[in-house]
């Protein structure tokens, strides 16, 4: 069975945000759920070297509506 369609999708770029990305994602999911909305988050790990990708993969186990995409080489915000 597939996930219900999200009411809203956010794209979050993350570069070396291991300490901040977890609480941010958790708060976003909680706030939108409390307001009655299904949220999808697409987190883009932009070549992080600090464990951001691992934090996102762990979060993905608790939040199936979290999609993680990794860009291997950080080329800035362009």
PyMOL Python script that loads the backbone (N, CA, C, O; Angstrom):
from pymol import cmd

cmd.read_pdbstr("""\
ATOM      1  N   UNK A   1       0.837  -1.167   0.000  1.00  0.00           N
ATOM      2  CA  UNK A   1       0.000   0.000   0.000  1.00  0.00           C
ATOM      3  C   UNK A   1       0.889   1.239   0.000  1.00  0.00           C
ATOM      4  O   UNK A   1       1.881   1.285   0.727  1.00  0.00           O
ATOM      5  N   UNK A   2       0.551   2.235  -0.798  1.00  0.00           N
ATOM      6  CA  UNK A   2       1.387   3.428  -0.907  1.00  0.00           C
ATOM      7  C   UNK A   2       0.996   4.465   0.144  1.00  0.00           C
ATOM      8  O   UNK A   2      -0.083   4.424   0.735  1.00  0.00           O
ATOM      9  N   UNK A   3       1.923   5.391   0.342  1.00  0.00           N
ATOM     10  CA  UNK A   3       1.695   6.494   1.278  1.00  0.00           C
ATOM     11  C   UNK A   3       0.560   7.385   0.768  1.00  0.00           C
ATOM     12  O   UNK A   3       0.422   7.557  -0.443  1.00  0.00           O
ATOM     13  N   UNK A   4      -0.248   7.949   1.653  1.00  0.00           N
ATOM     14  CA  UNK A   4      -1.234   8.932   1.208  1.00  0.00           C
ATOM     15  C   UNK A   4      -0.519  10.152   0.621  1.00  0.00           C
ATOM     16  O   UNK A   4       0.581  10.501   1.050  1.00  0.00           O
ATOM     17  N   UNK A   5      -1.136  10.776  -0.334  1.00  0.00           N
ATOM     18  CA  UNK A   5      -0.532  11.934  -0.971  1.00  0.00           C
ATOM     19  C   UNK A   5      -0.394  13.088   0.026  1.00  0.00           C
ATOM     20  O   UNK A   5      -1.288  13.348   0.831  1.00  0.00           O
ATOM     21  N   UNK A   6       0.736  13.762  -0.052  1.00  0.00           N
ATOM     22  CA  UNK A   6       1.000  14.888   0.845  1.00  0.00           C
ATOM     23  C   UNK A   6       0.150  16.091   0.457  1.00  0.00           C
ATOM     24  O   UNK A   6      -0.171  16.293  -0.714  1.00  0.00           O
ATOM     25  N   UNK A   7      -0.207  16.882   1.460  1.00  0.00           N
ATOM     26  CA  UNK A   7      -0.895  18.147   1.209  1.00  0.00           C
ATOM     27  C   UNK A   7       0.102  19.229   0.789  1.00  0.00           C
ATOM     28  O   UNK A   7      -0.247  20.173   0.080  1.00  0.00           O
ATOM     29  N   UNK A   8       1.336  19.071   1.237  1.00  0.00           N
ATOM     30  CA  UNK A   8       2.351  20.080   1.002  1.00  0.00           C
ATOM     31  C   UNK A   8       3.720  19.407   0.986  1.00  0.00           C
ATOM     32  O   UNK A   8       3.965  18.483   1.762  1.00  0.00           O
ATOM     33  N   UNK A   9       4.613  19.863   0.108  1.00  0.00           N
ATOM     34  CA  UNK A   9       5.983  19.351   0.055  1.00  0.00           C
ATOM     35  C   UNK A   9       6.963  20.493   0.283  1.00  0.00           C
ATOM     36  O   UNK A   9       6.821  21.576  -0.285  1.00  0.00           O
ATOM     37  N   UNK A  10       7.955  20.234   1.119  1.00  0.00           N
ATOM     38  CA  UNK A  10       9.051  21.184   1.350  1.00  0.00           C
ATOM     39  C   UNK A  10      10.331  20.573   0.815  1.00  0.00           C
ATOM     40  O   UNK A  10      10.543  19.367   0.938  1.00  0.00           O
ATOM     41  N   UNK A  11      11.182  21.391   0.226  1.00  0.00           N
ATOM     42  CA  UNK A  11      12.529  20.978  -0.147  1.00  0.00           C
ATOM     43  C   UNK A  11      13.474  21.736   0.771  1.00  0.00           C
ATOM     44  O   UNK A  11      13.442  22.964   0.853  1.00  0.00           O
ATOM     45  N   UNK A  12      14.316  20.973   1.460  1.00  0.00           N
ATOM     46  CA  UNK A  12      15.243  21.572   2.424  1.00  0.00           C
ATOM     47  C   UNK A  12      16.676  21.242   2.001  1.00  0.00           C
ATOM     48  O   UNK A  12      17.074  20.078   2.044  1.00  0.00           O
ATOM     49  N   UNK A  13      17.457  22.247   1.594  1.00  0.00           N
ATOM     50  CA  UNK A  13      18.871  21.984   1.329  1.00  0.00           C
ATOM     51  C   UNK A  13      19.624  21.877   2.644  1.00  0.00           C
ATOM     52  O   UNK A  13      19.339  22.613   3.589  1.00  0.00           O
ATOM     53  N   UNK A  14      20.575  20.972   2.706  1.00  0.00           N
ATOM     54  CA  UNK A  14      21.338  20.784   3.944  1.00  0.00           C
ATOM     55  C   UNK A  14      22.812  20.564   3.613  1.00  0.00           C
ATOM     56  O   UNK A  14      23.168  19.630   2.894  1.00  0.00           O
ATOM     57  N   UNK A  15      23.641  21.418   4.137  1.00  0.00           N
ATOM     58  CA  UNK A  15      25.084  21.259   3.993  1.00  0.00           C
ATOM     59  C   UNK A  15      25.712  21.370   5.376  1.00  0.00           C
ATOM     60  O   UNK A  15      25.717  22.440   5.984  1.00  0.00           O
ATOM     61  N   UNK A  16      26.235  20.261   5.859  1.00  0.00           N
ATOM     62  CA  UNK A  16      26.859  20.191   7.180  1.00  0.00           C
ATOM     63  C   UNK A  16      25.927  20.722   8.264  1.00  0.00           C
ATOM     64  O   UNK A  16      26.277  21.625   9.024  1.00  0.00           O
ATOM     65  N   UNK A  17      24.746  20.145   8.313  1.00  0.00           N
ATOM     66  CA  UNK A  17      23.710  20.536   9.273  1.00  0.00           C
ATOM     67  C   UNK A  17      23.336  19.395  10.216  1.00  0.00           C
ATOM     68  O   UNK A  17      22.187  19.307  10.650  1.00  0.00           O
ATOM     69  N   UNK A  18      24.284  18.526  10.536  1.00  0.00           N
ATOM     70  CA  UNK A  18      23.985  17.350  11.357  1.00  0.00           C
ATOM     71  C   UNK A  18      23.333  17.716  12.687  1.00  0.00           C
ATOM     72  O   UNK A  18      22.463  16.989  13.166  1.00  0.00           O
ATOM     73  N   UNK A  19      23.732  18.810  13.279  1.00  0.00           N
ATOM     74  CA  UNK A  19      23.171  19.206  14.565  1.00  0.00           C
ATOM     75  C   UNK A  19      21.805  19.854  14.483  1.00  0.00           C
ATOM     76  O   UNK A  19      21.057  19.842  15.461  1.00  0.00           O
ATOM     77  N   UNK A  20      21.466  20.417  13.343  1.00  0.00           N
ATOM     78  CA  UNK A  20      20.215  21.173  13.216  1.00  0.00           C
ATOM     79  C   UNK A  20      19.135  20.457  12.411  1.00  0.00           C
ATOM     80  O   UNK A  20      17.947  20.691  12.629  1.00  0.00           O
ATOM     81  N   UNK A  21      19.529  19.596  11.495  1.00  0.00           N
ATOM     82  CA  UNK A  21      18.537  19.030  10.574  1.00  0.00           C
ATOM     83  C   UNK A  21      17.544  18.114  11.290  1.00  0.00           C
ATOM     84  O   UNK A  21      16.368  18.097  10.927  1.00  0.00           O
ATOM     85  N   UNK A  22      17.977  17.364  12.283  1.00  0.00           N
ATOM     86  CA  UNK A  22      17.070  16.469  13.008  1.00  0.00           C
ATOM     87  C   UNK A  22      15.950  17.210  13.708  1.00  0.00           C
ATOM     88  O   UNK A  22      14.779  16.918  13.464  1.00  0.00           O
ATOM     89  N   UNK A  23      16.277  18.169  14.577  1.00  0.00           N
ATOM     90  CA  UNK A  23      15.219  18.920  15.246  1.00  0.00           C
ATOM     91  C   UNK A  23      14.325  19.692  14.273  1.00  0.00           C
ATOM     92  O   UNK A  23      13.121  19.812  14.497  1.00  0.00           O
ATOM     93  N   UNK A  24      14.906  20.207  13.207  1.00  0.00           N
ATOM     94  CA  UNK A  24      14.115  20.948  12.227  1.00  0.00           C
ATOM     95  C   UNK A  24      13.080  20.049  11.565  1.00  0.00           C
ATOM     96  O   UNK A  24      11.907  20.411  11.474  1.00  0.00           O
ATOM     97  N   UNK A  25      13.505  18.890  11.108  1.00  0.00           N
ATOM     98  CA  UNK A  25      12.587  17.950  10.451  1.00  0.00           C
ATOM     99  C   UNK A  25      11.507  17.480  11.435  1.00  0.00           C
ATOM    100  O   UNK A  25      10.327  17.431  11.088  1.00  0.00           O
ATOM    101  N   UNK A  26      11.908  17.141  12.640  1.00  0.00           N
ATOM    102  CA  UNK A  26      10.938  16.680  13.643  1.00  0.00           C
ATOM    103  C   UNK A  26       9.888  17.756  13.923  1.00  0.00           C
ATOM    104  O   UNK A  26       8.695  17.460  13.987  1.00  0.00           O
ATOM    105  N   UNK A  27      10.328  18.992  14.088  1.00  0.00           N
ATOM    106  CA  UNK A  27       9.393  20.093  14.387  1.00  0.00           C
ATOM    107  C   UNK A  27       8.448  20.355  13.225  1.00  0.00           C
ATOM    108  O   UNK A  27       7.262  20.612  13.429  1.00  0.00           O
ATOM    109  N   UNK A  28       8.968  20.291  12.019  1.00  0.00           N
ATOM    110  CA  UNK A  28       8.101  20.510  10.851  1.00  0.00           C
ATOM    111  C   UNK A  28       7.014  19.440  10.762  1.00  0.00           C
ATOM    112  O   UNK A  28       5.838  19.765  10.594  1.00  0.00           O
ATOM    113  N   UNK A  29       7.398  18.172  10.873  1.00  0.00           N
ATOM    114  CA  UNK A  29       6.394  17.103  10.815  1.00  0.00           C
ATOM    115  C   UNK A  29       5.369  17.248  11.933  1.00  0.00           C
ATOM    116  O   UNK A  29       4.170  17.090  11.700  1.00  0.00           O
ATOM    117  N   UNK A  30       5.831  17.546  13.141  1.00  0.00           N
ATOM    118  CA  UNK A  30       4.909  17.675  14.277  1.00  0.00           C
ATOM    119  C   UNK A  30       3.960  18.855  14.099  1.00  0.00           C
ATOM    120  O   UNK A  30       2.763  18.725  14.354  1.00  0.00           O
ATOM    121  N   UNK A  31       4.470  19.992  13.669  1.00  0.00           N
ATOM    122  CA  UNK A  31       3.632  21.185  13.521  1.00  0.00           C
ATOM    123  C   UNK A  31       2.570  20.993  12.448  1.00  0.00           C
ATOM    124  O   UNK A  31       1.415  21.372  12.645  1.00  0.00           O
ATOM    125  N   UNK A  32       2.948  20.412  11.320  1.00  0.00           N
ATOM    126  CA  UNK A  32       1.969  20.235  10.249  1.00  0.00           C
ATOM    127  C   UNK A  32       0.963  19.146  10.594  1.00  0.00           C
ATOM    128  O   UNK A  32      -0.209  19.258  10.235  1.00  0.00           O
ATOM    129  N   UNK A  33       1.396  18.102  11.280  1.00  0.00           N
ATOM    130  CA  UNK A  33       0.451  17.066  11.716  1.00  0.00           C
ATOM    131  C   UNK A  33      -0.553  17.651  12.703  1.00  0.00           C
ATOM    132  O   UNK A  33      -1.745  17.352  12.629  1.00  0.00           O
ATOM    133  N   UNK A  34      -0.079  18.477  13.621  1.00  0.00           N
ATOM    134  CA  UNK A  34      -0.974  19.106  14.598  1.00  0.00           C
ATOM    135  C   UNK A  34      -2.000  20.014  13.922  1.00  0.00           C
ATOM    136  O   UNK A  34      -3.110  20.186  14.425  1.00  0.00           O
ATOM    137  N   UNK A  35      -1.626  20.588  12.789  1.00  0.00           N
ATOM    138  CA  UNK A  35      -2.533  21.459  12.046  1.00  0.00           C
ATOM    139  C   UNK A  35      -3.417  20.675  11.073  1.00  0.00           C
ATOM    140  O   UNK A  35      -4.266  21.250  10.392  1.00  0.00           O
ATOM    141  N   UNK A  36      -3.207  19.348  11.015  1.00  0.00           N
ATOM    142  CA  UNK A  36      -4.048  18.502  10.173  1.00  0.00           C
ATOM    143  C   UNK A  36      -3.580  18.361   8.731  1.00  0.00           C
ATOM    144  O   UNK A  36      -4.372  18.019   7.853  1.00  0.00           O
ATOM    145  N   UNK A  37      -2.298  18.622   8.480  1.00  0.00           N
ATOM    146  CA  UNK A  37      -1.764  18.516   7.125  1.00  0.00           C
ATOM    147  C   UNK A  37      -0.761  17.370   7.022  1.00  0.00           C
ATOM    148  O   UNK A  37       0.006  17.113   7.950  1.00  0.00           O
ATOM    149  N   UNK A  38      -0.780  16.691   5.886  1.00  0.00           N
ATOM    150  CA  UNK A  38       0.227  15.669   5.577  1.00  0.00           C
ATOM    151  C   UNK A  38       1.379  16.361   4.852  1.00  0.00           C
ATOM    152  O   UNK A  38       1.192  16.952   3.788  1.00  0.00           O
ATOM    153  N   UNK A  39       2.547  16.281   5.429  1.00  0.00           N
ATOM    154  CA  UNK A  39       3.727  16.964   4.901  1.00  0.00           C
ATOM    155  C   UNK A  39       4.693  15.956   4.306  1.00  0.00           C
ATOM    156  O   UNK A  39       4.905  14.881   4.868  1.00  0.00           O
ATOM    157  N   UNK A  40       5.272  16.303   3.175  1.00  0.00           N
ATOM    158  CA  UNK A  40       6.394  15.571   2.600  1.00  0.00           C
ATOM    159  C   UNK A  40       7.587  16.513   2.651  1.00  0.00           C
ATOM    160  O   UNK A  40       7.473  17.687   2.299  1.00  0.00           O
ATOM    161  N   UNK A  41       8.722  16.002   3.088  1.00  0.00           N
ATOM    162  CA  UNK A  41       9.952  16.786   3.087  1.00  0.00           C
ATOM    163  C   UNK A  41      10.960  16.083   2.182  1.00  0.00           C
ATOM    164  O   UNK A  41      11.225  14.890   2.330  1.00  0.00           O
ATOM    165  N   UNK A  42      11.510  16.843   1.249  1.00  0.00           N
ATOM    166  CA  UNK A  42      12.603  16.359   0.412  1.00  0.00           C
ATOM    167  C   UNK A  42      13.850  17.060   0.921  1.00  0.00           C
ATOM    168  O   UNK A  42      14.023  18.262   0.720  1.00  0.00           O
ATOM    169  N   UNK A  43      14.715  16.307   1.580  1.00  0.00           N
ATOM    170  CA  UNK A  43      15.950  16.864   2.129  1.00  0.00           C
ATOM    171  C   UNK A  43      17.083  16.558   1.163  1.00  0.00           C
ATOM    172  O   UNK A  43      17.314  15.403   0.806  1.00  0.00           O
ATOM    173  N   UNK A  44      17.778  17.592   0.747  1.00  0.00           N
ATOM    174  CA  UNK A  44      18.891  17.440  -0.182  1.00  0.00           C
ATOM    175  C   UNK A  44      20.193  17.636   0.583  1.00  0.00           C
ATOM    176  O   UNK A  44      20.537  18.749   0.981  1.00  0.00           O
ATOM    177  N   UNK A  45      20.906  16.537   0.780  1.00  0.00           N
ATOM    178  CA  UNK A  45      22.212  16.574   1.442  1.00  0.00           C
ATOM    179  C   UNK A  45      23.221  16.994   0.377  1.00  0.00           C
ATOM    180  O   UNK A  45      23.566  16.213  -0.510  1.00  0.00           O
ATOM    181  N   UNK A  46      23.682  18.225   0.475  1.00  0.00           N
ATOM    182  CA  UNK A  46      24.511  18.823  -0.555  1.00  0.00           C
ATOM    183  C   UNK A  46      26.002  18.608  -0.289  1.00  0.00           C
ATOM    184  O   UNK A  46      26.752  19.563  -0.085  1.00  0.00           O
ATOM    185  N   UNK A  47      26.421  17.337  -0.295  1.00  0.00           N
ATOM    186  CA  UNK A  47      27.833  17.016  -0.134  1.00  0.00           C
ATOM    187  C   UNK A  47      28.368  17.173   1.270  1.00  0.00           C
ATOM    188  O   UNK A  47      29.560  17.421   1.451  1.00  0.00           O
ATOM    189  N   UNK A  48      27.518  17.033   2.263  1.00  0.00           N
ATOM    190  CA  UNK A  48      27.937  17.204   3.660  1.00  0.00           C
ATOM    191  C   UNK A  48      29.033  16.229   4.049  1.00  0.00           C
ATOM    192  O   UNK A  48      29.103  15.111   3.538  1.00  0.00           O
ATOM    193  N   UNK A  49      29.889  16.670   4.965  1.00  0.00           N
ATOM    194  CA  UNK A  49      30.974  15.822   5.469  1.00  0.00           C
ATOM    195  C   UNK A  49      30.875  15.613   6.968  1.00  0.00           C
ATOM    196  O   UNK A  49      31.789  15.049   7.569  1.00  0.00           O
ATOM    197  N   UNK A  50      29.785  16.055   7.591  1.00  0.00           N
ATOM    198  CA  UNK A  50      29.664  16.018   9.048  1.00  0.00           C
ATOM    199  C   UNK A  50      28.650  15.006   9.577  1.00  0.00           C
ATOM    200  O   UNK A  50      28.343  15.029  10.769  1.00  0.00           O
ATOM    201  N   UNK A  51      28.129  14.133   8.746  1.00  0.00           N
ATOM    202  CA  UNK A  51      27.157  13.154   9.214  1.00  0.00           C
ATOM    203  C   UNK A  51      25.711  13.544   8.965  1.00  0.00           C
ATOM    204  O   UNK A  51      24.802  12.857   9.431  1.00  0.00           O
ATOM    205  N   UNK A  52      25.478  14.629   8.244  1.00  0.00           N
ATOM    206  CA  UNK A  52      24.116  15.048   7.934  1.00  0.00           C
ATOM    207  C   UNK A  52      23.340  13.937   7.241  1.00  0.00           C
ATOM    208  O   UNK A  52      22.175  13.704   7.564  1.00  0.00           O
ATOM    209  N   UNK A  53      23.960  13.260   6.309  1.00  0.00           N
ATOM    210  CA  UNK A  53      23.302  12.177   5.571  1.00  0.00           C
ATOM    211  C   UNK A  53      22.845  11.054   6.485  1.00  0.00           C
ATOM    212  O   UNK A  53      21.747  10.525   6.314  1.00  0.00           O
ATOM    213  N   UNK A  54      23.665  10.687   7.445  1.00  0.00           N
ATOM    214  CA  UNK A  54      23.306   9.619   8.384  1.00  0.00           C
ATOM    215  C   UNK A  54      22.134  10.054   9.261  1.00  0.00           C
ATOM    216  O   UNK A  54      21.225   9.263   9.515  1.00  0.00           O
ATOM    217  N   UNK A  55      22.149  11.287   9.717  1.00  0.00           N
ATOM    218  CA  UNK A  55      21.029  11.803  10.515  1.00  0.00           C
ATOM    219  C   UNK A  55      19.744  11.714   9.697  1.00  0.00           C
ATOM    220  O   UNK A  55      18.713  11.280  10.209  1.00  0.00           O
ATOM    221  N   UNK A  56      19.800  12.120   8.439  1.00  0.00           N
ATOM    222  CA  UNK A  56      18.616  12.070   7.578  1.00  0.00           C
ATOM    223  C   UNK A  56      18.139  10.634   7.361  1.00  0.00           C
ATOM    224  O   UNK A  56      16.935  10.374   7.379  1.00  0.00           O
ATOM    225  N   UNK A  57      19.057   9.713   7.159  1.00  0.00           N
ATOM    226  CA  UNK A  57      18.661   8.298   6.971  1.00  0.00           C
ATOM    227  C   UNK A  57      17.989   7.742   8.223  1.00  0.00           C
ATOM    228  O   UNK A  57      17.042   6.963   8.115  1.00  0.00           O
ATOM    229  N   UNK A  58      18.458   8.123   9.401  1.00  0.00           N
ATOM    230  CA  UNK A  58      17.823   7.681  10.642  1.00  0.00           C
ATOM    231  C   UNK A  58      16.421   8.274  10.781  1.00  0.00           C
ATOM    232  O   UNK A  58      15.490   7.586  11.199  1.00  0.00           O
ATOM    233  N   UNK A  59      16.278   9.538  10.434  1.00  0.00           N
ATOM    234  CA  UNK A  59      14.968  10.185  10.478  1.00  0.00           C
ATOM    235  C   UNK A  59      13.988   9.532   9.511  1.00  0.00           C
ATOM    236  O   UNK A  59      12.794   9.433   9.794  1.00  0.00           O
ATOM    237  N   UNK A  60      14.493   9.097   8.388  1.00  0.00           N
ATOM    238  CA  UNK A  60      13.656   8.472   7.366  1.00  0.00           C
ATOM    239  C   UNK A  60      12.985   7.204   7.893  1.00  0.00           C
ATOM    240  O   UNK A  60      11.895   6.854   7.440  1.00  0.00           O
ATOM    241  N   UNK A  61      13.606   6.526   8.824  1.00  0.00           N
ATOM    242  CA  UNK A  61      13.010   5.323   9.409  1.00  0.00           C
ATOM    243  C   UNK A  61      11.766   5.664  10.217  1.00  0.00           C
ATOM    244  O   UNK A  61      10.832   4.862  10.267  1.00  0.00           O
ATOM    245  N   UNK A  62      11.729   6.829  10.849  1.00  0.00           N
ATOM    246  CA  UNK A  62      10.575   7.261  11.638  1.00  0.00           C
ATOM    247  C   UNK A  62       9.553   8.043  10.824  1.00  0.00           C
ATOM    248  O   UNK A  62       8.378   8.111  11.183  1.00  0.00           O
ATOM    249  N   UNK A  63      10.011   8.629   9.729  1.00  0.00           N
ATOM    250  CA  UNK A  63       9.144   9.486   8.917  1.00  0.00           C
ATOM    251  C   UNK A  63       9.185   9.026   7.458  1.00  0.00           C
ATOM    252  O   UNK A  63      10.042   9.471   6.696  1.00  0.00           O
ATOM    253  N   UNK A  64       8.273   8.145   7.066  1.00  0.00           N
ATOM    254  CA  UNK A  64       8.269   7.657   5.678  1.00  0.00           C
ATOM    255  C   UNK A  64       8.054   8.767   4.650  1.00  0.00           C
ATOM    256  O   UNK A  64       8.388   8.582   3.479  1.00  0.00           O
ATOM    257  N   UNK A  65       7.511   9.902   5.051  1.00  0.00           N
ATOM    258  CA  UNK A  65       7.293  11.003   4.117  1.00  0.00           C
ATOM    259  C   UNK A  65       8.526  11.896   3.977  1.00  0.00           C
ATOM    260  O   UNK A  65       8.455  12.963   3.368  1.00  0.00           O
ATOM    261  N   UNK A  66       9.648  11.463   4.535  1.00  0.00           N
ATOM    262  CA  UNK A  66      10.914  12.163   4.349  1.00  0.00           C
ATOM    263  C   UNK A  66      11.653  11.488   3.205  1.00  0.00           C
ATOM    264  O   UNK A  66      11.960  10.298   3.271  1.00  0.00           O
ATOM    265  N   UNK A  67      11.934  12.244   2.168  1.00  0.00           N
ATOM    266  CA  UNK A  67      12.709  11.759   1.030  1.00  0.00           C
ATOM    267  C   UNK A  67      14.096  12.375   1.131  1.00  0.00           C
ATOM    268  O   UNK A  67      14.229  13.576   1.368  1.00  0.00           O
ATOM    269  N   UNK A  68      15.117  11.568   0.956  1.00  0.00           N
ATOM    270  CA  UNK A  68      16.490  12.056   1.068  1.00  0.00           C
ATOM    271  C   UNK A  68      17.192  11.891  -0.269  1.00  0.00           C
ATOM    272  O   UNK A  68      17.186  10.816  -0.868  1.00  0.00           O
ATOM    273  N   UNK A  69      17.788  12.965  -0.716  1.00  0.00           N
ATOM    274  CA  UNK A  69      18.577  12.947  -1.954  1.00  0.00           C
ATOM    275  C   UNK A  69      19.968  13.459  -1.611  1.00  0.00           C
ATOM    276  O   UNK A  69      20.112  14.472  -0.926  1.00  0.00           O
ATOM    277  N   UNK A  70      20.985  12.762  -2.086  1.00  0.00           N
ATOM    278  CA  UNK A  70      22.363  13.175  -1.801  1.00  0.00           C
ATOM    279  C   UNK A  70      23.036  13.657  -3.075  1.00  0.00           C
ATOM    280  O   UNK A  70      23.018  12.975  -4.100  1.00  0.00           O
ATOM    281  N   UNK A  71      23.627  14.838  -2.997  1.00  0.00           N
ATOM    282  CA  UNK A  71      24.488  15.369  -4.047  1.00  0.00           C
ATOM    283  C   UNK A  71      25.908  15.146  -3.539  1.00  0.00           C
ATOM    284  O   UNK A  71      26.296  15.705  -2.513  1.00  0.00           O
ATOM    285  N   UNK A  72      26.674  14.343  -4.243  1.00  0.00           N
ATOM    286  CA  UNK A  72      28.002  13.955  -3.738  1.00  0.00           C
ATOM    287  C   UNK A  72      28.970  15.124  -3.609  1.00  0.00           C
ATOM    288  O   UNK A  72      29.723  15.192  -2.638  1.00  0.00           O
ATOM    289  N   UNK A  73      28.965  16.037  -4.562  1.00  0.00           N
ATOM    290  CA  UNK A  73      29.912  17.138  -4.548  1.00  0.00           C
ATOM    291  C   UNK A  73      29.178  18.455  -4.385  1.00  0.00           C
ATOM    292  O   UNK A  73      28.357  18.824  -5.225  1.00  0.00           O
ATOM    293  N   UNK A  74      29.471  19.159  -3.311  1.00  0.00           N
ATOM    294  CA  UNK A  74      28.830  20.455  -3.064  1.00  0.00           C
ATOM    295  C   UNK A  74      29.370  21.451  -4.076  1.00  0.00           C
ATOM    296  O   UNK A  74      30.568  21.725  -4.130  1.00  0.00           O
ATOM    297  N   UNK A  75      28.453  21.986  -4.876  1.00  0.00           N
ATOM    298  CA  UNK A  75      28.838  22.986  -5.871  1.00  0.00           C
ATOM    299  C   UNK A  75      28.155  24.323  -5.587  1.00  0.00           C
ATOM    300  O   UNK A  75      28.000  25.140  -6.494  1.00  0.00           O
ATOM    301  N   UNK A  76      27.752  24.551  -4.353  1.00  0.00           N
ATOM    302  CA  UNK A  76      27.108  25.799  -3.971  1.00  0.00           C
ATOM    303  C   UNK A  76      25.620  25.743  -4.153  1.00  0.00           C
ATOM    304  O   UNK A  76      25.049  24.667  -4.330  1.00  0.00           O
ATOM    305  N   UNK A  77      24.981  26.897  -4.110  1.00  0.00           N
ATOM    306  CA  UNK A  77      23.523  26.978  -4.166  1.00  0.00           C
ATOM    307  C   UNK A  77      22.986  27.219  -5.564  1.00  0.00           C
ATOM    308  O   UNK A  77      21.828  27.619  -5.685  1.00  0.00           O
ATOM    309  N   UNK A  78      23.721  27.010  -6.592  1.00  0.00           N
ATOM    310  CA  UNK A  78      23.249  27.317  -7.954  1.00  0.00           C
ATOM    311  C   UNK A  78      22.381  26.341  -8.502  1.00  0.00           C
ATOM    312  O   UNK A  78      21.923  26.489  -9.634  1.00  0.00           O
TER     313      UNK A  78
END
""", "prot")
cmd.dss("prot")
cmd.show_as("cartoon", "prot")
cmd.util.cbc("prot")
cmd.orient("prot")
